[in-house]
């Protein structure tokens, strides 16, 4: 009798039915079931990029449209090739379309990437993709004033 057939016969006597994990080392099985760390470096890069972008947009640019942008979130795509930057445009006296704002952001994308690379101390920073959302001032003011009364 072959060794594999002998093992199957012994295993059938010890349990009612065989499962896919039967015959595997429990240590290997436990390692494969453990949750893998969720890309710690990517999360760290996103956090530092968000901080750097919010400082650059608020202080170093002279364009009033870009100064009214607030960085909501920075995430990476599944490949890590792009940083997906979500910005909210606070309603002010200036009204521009989202397309116009995205065009302005695309023109300074190289500058923004250089600022992120300098603050993060990385040689290469992923390309930036922007998404604009609207956050009206009135909603924020009402919520703030209701909580303070």
Residue pairs with C-beta under 8 A, 6 or more apart in sequence:
1 9
7 23
8 18
11 18
11 22
11 23
12 18
15 22
21 29
39 76
42 76
42 80
45 76
45 83
45 120
45 122
46 74
46 75
46 76
46 83
47 74
48 116
48 119
48 120
49 74
49 83
49 85
49 116
49 120
49 125
50 71
50 73
50 74
51 119
52 115
52 116
52 119
52 120
53 71
53 74
53 85
53 112
53 115
53 116
54 70
54 71
56 112
56 115
57 66
57 67
57 69
57 70
57 71
57 87
58 67
60 115
61 67
61 108
63 104
64 94
65 94
65 96
65 100
65 101
65 104
66 101
66 104
66 105
66 108
68 89
68 90
68 92
68 94
69 87
69 88
69 89
69 90
69 101
69 132
70 87
70 88
70 89
70 90
70 135
71 85
71 86
71 87
72 86
72 87
72 88
72 133
73 85
73 86
74 83
74 84
74 85
74 86
75 83
75 84
75 86
76 82
76 83
76 84
76 126
77 84
80 126
81 126
81 127
82 126
82 127
82 128
82 129
83 116
83 125
83 126
83 127
83 128
83 129
84 129
84 131
85 128
85 129
85 130
85 131
86 131
86 133
87 101
87 105
87 130
87 131
87 132
87 133
88 132
88 133
88 134
88 135
89 98
89 101
89 132
89 133
89 134
89 135
90 135
90 136
90 137
91 134
91 135
91 136
91 137
91 138
92 137
98 132
101 132
102 130
102 132
105 112
105 128
105 130
106 130
109 127
109 128
112 128
113 125
113 127
113 128
116 122
116 125
117 123
117 124
117 125
